[in-house]
């Protein structure tokens, strides 16, 4: 058994789950769930020795299942786990690219260098999860964030993860040299930036729609108020007329 890859995969599964807990602001520690985390992390490390990168599918299903046990919501489970997963993917790409630049060579990274980079990427992913949690808290307080918006984010994250897996598969066949890592990272970064721009315009359109609905509601309220005033005025005139007669 390759100890380096086993430890790397074990830590990867564990760090993604921890990041998903941070994103959900879940401070509870479930002993049975922690035991299940160790079991799934160990299974992932063992499976990687036999089926390689295909283990990521098992890790995805097992991770979402564990999050679902805690949240009891499939959409929220998908969102928090996929966000943690994509964050880790970006961190992993960035750290590996920086590692090739630090070592100043175009050769493939050694197993010890990849494992060292994994430690940094997992730690960076967990730290970024705290920042993402604060951003999500602010978004949830706004009218923009709803179930429909969260669902669209889930689709975006799933597609981005599939893109990363395709790049990772290609990189492994090309020995993960510095040029390949640089291209993969730049492609992921460009896609991420484009997605942020798209969602920014989506935010603006939702805000404008919300403001238009608010103005329309105020206008309708004013109309009802005006009609009530007119009705009361007519009743008052009728009362005066009847009183004078």
C-alpha positions in Angstrom: 0.0 0.0 0.0 1.2 3.5 -0.9 1.3 5.3 2.4 1.6 8.8 0.9 -1.5 8.5 -1.2 -3.5 6.7 1.6 -2.8 9.5 4.1 -3.5 12.2 1.4 -6.9 10.7 0.5 -7.8 10.1 4.2 -7.1 13.8 5.0 -8.9 15.0 1.9 -12.1 13.3 2.9 -11.9 14.4 6.5 -11.0 18.0 5.6 -13.9 18.3 3.2 -16.4 17.1 5.8 -15.0 19.5 8.4 -15.2 22.4 5.9 -18.9 21.5 5.2 -19.6 21.6 8.9 -18.0 25.1 9.1 -20.1 26.3 6.2 -23.3 25.1 8.0 -22.1 26.7 11.2 -22.6 23.3 12.9 -20.7 23.2 16.2 -22.2 19.9 17.3 -19.8 16.9 17.6 -21.6 13.6 17.0 -19.4 10.6 18.2 -21.1 8.1 15.9 -20.7 10.4 13.0 -17.0 11.0 13.8 -16.5 7.2 13.8 -18.3 7.0 10.5 -16.0 9.8 9.2 -12.9 7.7 10.1 -14.4 4.6 8.5 -15.3 6.4 5.2 -11.9 8.2 5.2 -10.1 4.9 5.6 -12.2 3.2 3.0 -11.4 6.1 0.6 -7.7 5.7 1.2 -7.8 1.9 0.6 -10.0 2.2 -2.5 -7.7 4.8 -4.0 -4.9 2.1 -4.1 -7.1 0.0 -6.5 -9.2 2.3 -8.5 -7.3 5.6 -8.3 -9.1 8.8 -9.2 -12.5 7.0 -9.5 -12.5 6.9 -5.7 -13.7 10.6 -5.9 -17.2 9.3 -6.8 -17.4 7.2 -3.7 -16.0 10.1 -1.6 -18.7 12.4 -3.1 -21.6 10.1 -2.3 -20.3 9.1 1.2 -19.6 12.8 2.1 -23.1 14.0 1.0 -24.6 11.0 2.9 -22.8 12.1 6.1 -23.9 15.7 5.8 -27.4 14.6 5.1 -27.5 12.7 8.4 -26.8 16.0 10.2 -28.9 18.4 8.1 -31.9 16.2 7.0 -32.0 18.3 3.8 -30.7 17.0 0.5 -30.3 20.4 -1.1 -28.5 21.9 1.9 -26.3 18.8 2.1 -25.4 19.1 -1.6 -24.7 22.8 -1.4 -22.5 22.8 1.7 -20.5 19.7 0.7 -20.1 20.7 -3.0 -19.0 24.2 -1.9 -16.4 22.7 0.5 -15.3 20.3 -2.2 -14.9 22.9 -4.9 -13.0 25.2 -2.5 -10.6 22.4 -1.7 -10.1 21.7 -5.5 -9.2 25.3 -6.1 -6.8 25.4 -3.1 -5.2 22.1 -4.2 -4.6 23.4 -7.7 -3.2 26.7 -6.5 -0.9 25.1 -3.9 0.4 22.5 -6.4 1.1 25.3 -8.9 3.0 27.3 -6.3 4.9 24.2 -5.3 6.2 23.7 -8.8 7.2 27.4 -9.0 9.0 27.2 -5.6 11.0 24.1 -6.6 11.7 25.9 -9.9 11.4 23.0 -12.2 9.2 21.6 -14.9 9.3 17.9 -13.7 6.4 16.2 -12.1 6.1 16.6 -8.3 7.3 13.8 -6.1 4.8 12.0 -3.8 6.3 13.7 -0.7 6.0 17.1 -2.3 2.3 16.3 -3.3 1.5 15.2 0.2 3.1 18.3 1.7 1.1 20.5 -0.7 -2.0 18.6 0.2 -1.5 19.5 3.9 -1.3 23.2 3.0 -4.3 23.0 0.6 -6.5 21.2 3.2 -5.6 23.8 5.8 -6.2 26.7 3.4 -9.6 25.1 2.4 -10.7 25.0 6.0 -9.6 28.6 6.6 -11.5 29.8 3.5 -14.6 27.9 4.7 -14.8 30.4 7.7 -14.8 33.3 5.2 -17.4 31.6 3.0 -19.6 31.0 6.1 -19.6 34.7 6.9 -20.5 35.6 3.3 -23.3 33.1 3.3 -24.7 34.5 6.6 -25.0 37.9 5.0 -26.5 36.5 1.8 -29.1 34.6 3.7 -30.3 37.8 5.4 -31.0 39.4 2.0 -34.0 38.8 -0.2 -31.7 37.4 -3.0 -30.9 34.1 -1.2 -33.8 31.6 -1.5 -34.2 27.9 -2.3 -34.2 28.6 -6.0 -30.9 30.6 -5.8 -29.3 27.8 -3.7 -30.4 25.2 -6.2 -28.7 27.2 -9.0 -25.5 27.4 -6.9 -25.6 23.6 -6.5 -25.7 23.1 -10.3 -22.9 25.5 -10.7 -20.7 23.8 -8.1 -21.4 20.3 -9.5 -20.4 21.4 -13.0 -17.3 23.1 -11.6 -16.3 19.9 -9.7 -16.8 17.8 -12.9 -14.6 20.3 -14.8 -11.9 19.9 -12.1 -12.1 16.1 -12.3 -11.6 16.3 -16.1 -8.6 18.6 -15.7 -7.2 16.3 -12.9 -7.6 13.2 -15.1 -5.8 15.0 -18.0 -3.1 16.3 -15.6 -2.3 12.8 -14.3 -1.8 11.5 -17.8 0.6 14.4 -18.5 2.5 13.7 -15.2 1.2 16.9 -13.5 4.1 19.0 -14.6 4.3 22.8 -14.0 2.8 23.7 -17.4 -0.2 21.4 -17.0 -0.8 22.6 -13.4 -0.6 26.2 -14.6 -3.0 25.6 -17.4 -5.5 23.7 -15.2 -5.4 26.4 -12.5 -5.8 29.2 -15.0 -8.7 27.4 -16.7 -10.5 26.8 -13.3 -9.8 30.4 -12.2 -11.2 31.9 -15.4 -14.3 29.7 -15.2 -14.7 30.7 -11.5 -14.4 34.4 -12.3 -16.8 34.2 -15.2 -19.3 32.4 -12.9 -19.0 35.1 -10.3 -19.7 37.8 -13.0 -22.7 35.8 -14.1 -24.0 35.5 -10.6 -23.3 39.2 -10.0 -25.6 40.1 -12.9 -28.1 37.6 -11.5 -28.0 39.4 -8.1 -28.6 42.7 -9.8 -31.6 41.4 -11.8 -33.1 39.9 -8.7 -32.6 43.1 -6.7 -34.2 45.2 -9.5 -37.1 42.7 -9.6 -37.5 42.9 -5.8 -37.4 46.7 -5.9 -40.0 46.8 -8.7 -42.3 44.4 -6.8 -41.8 46.6 -3.7 -42.8 49.8 -5.6 -45.8 48.0 -7.2 -46.9 46.8 -3.7 -46.6 50.3 -2.3 -48.6 51.7 -5.3 -51.3 49.1 -4.8 -51.5 49.9 -1.1 -51.7 53.6 -1.9 -54.5 52.9 -4.4 -56.5 50.9 -1.8 -55.9 53.7 0.8 -57.1 56.4 -1.6 -60.2 54.3 -2.5 -61.0 53.9 1.2 -60.6 57.7 1.8 -62.9 58.4 -1.1 -65.4 55.9 0.2 -65.4 57.4 3.7 -65.7 60.9 2.2 -68.7 59.8 0.1 -70.3 58.2 3.2 -69.7 61.4 5.2 -71.3 63.5 2.5 -74.3 61.2 2.4 -74.6 61.4 6.2 -74.5 65.2 6.0 -77.1 65.2 3.3 -79.4 62.9 5.2 -78.9 64.9 8.5 -79.8 68.2 6.8 -82.9 66.7 5.4 
